[in-house]
Amino acid sequence: MQGRTQLESAVSAVRLRLVTWNIHRCVGSDGVKSPGRCAQVLQEIAADIVVLQEVESMPGRAGDVLEYLAAETNSPAVAGPTMVSGHTHYGNALLTRIPVEAVRHHDISVEGREPRAALDVDLRHCGASIQLVATHLGLRPSERRSQVEKLVPLVRDESRRLVLLAGDLNEWFLWGRPLRRLHSIFPDTPHRRSWPARWPLFALDRIWVNPGRCLRRLAVHQTPLSRVASDHLPLVADISMD
């Protein structure tokens, strides 16, 4: 009986920290480009999983930003570029200390608008199956509605113990029409103001968790450094699987 109690206690203690952050090509609110500041902010947060948007990198080249952030956070990177020009890649990325089992890339672009995509990964944490979809939605409401319609089938897999959707959803209104379908899948999802970084007024960045009871804490990371390192504040979720 004692052994069983200890095992149940260990299982109930399965926790992870997830952060989503639009790093704005590492250009801060002061106009200065500094990957070093972004790395320091991520070190302050110490997340198990980092979802990034607006990552500008040059894979295989000296000083590659994504490789640098991966090294500074001791977290292997998964790239999800939406645009490639010469040696420069731009788009989404994932840094994770939790083992990745599968990676899928989904094009959710709308014709005539900036290319957009979703990075869809399977993770395995303490024996639990986790799906994480990381994305950055478009600027127009009609564009976001179309993109959400493409995301909904991705996060309906009930075989997963935990489903996470994170990113810069660019929705100015908390209950805006583009996100209504997501609210039906992720009910009672809280929000926090994350943009602009110096005086946050809008909850553009979101983390959605299913089952919702697994979300223990959601907060923006506000420090003197995070307020200047990008035009967005990082959004941090503490998640516990019971």
Sequence and secondary structure as in RCSB ss.txt:
>XXXX:A:sequence
MQGRTQLESAVSAVRLRLVTWNIHRCVGSDGVKSPGRCAQVLQEIAADIVVLQEVESMPGRAGDVLEYLAAETNS
PAVAGPTMVSGHTHYGNALLTRIPVEAVRHHDISVEGREPRAALDVDLRHCGASIQLVATHLGLRPSERRSQVEK
LVPLVRDESRRLVLLAGDLNEWFLWGRPLRRLHSIFPDTPHRRSWPARWPLFALDRIWVNPGRCLRRLAVHQTPL
SRVASDHLPLVADISMD
>XXXX:A:secstr
 HHHHHHHHHHHTEEEEEEEEE GGGB TTS B HHHHHHHHHHHT SEEEEEEEEE TTSTT HHHHHHHHHT 
 EEEEEEEEETTEEEEEEEEESS EEEEEEEE   TTS   EEEEEEEEETTEEEEEEEEE  SSHHHHHHHHHH
HGGGG  TT SEEEEEEE    STT GGGHHHHHHSTT      BSSSS  B  EEEEEESGGGEEEEEE   TT
HHHHSSS  EEEEEEE 
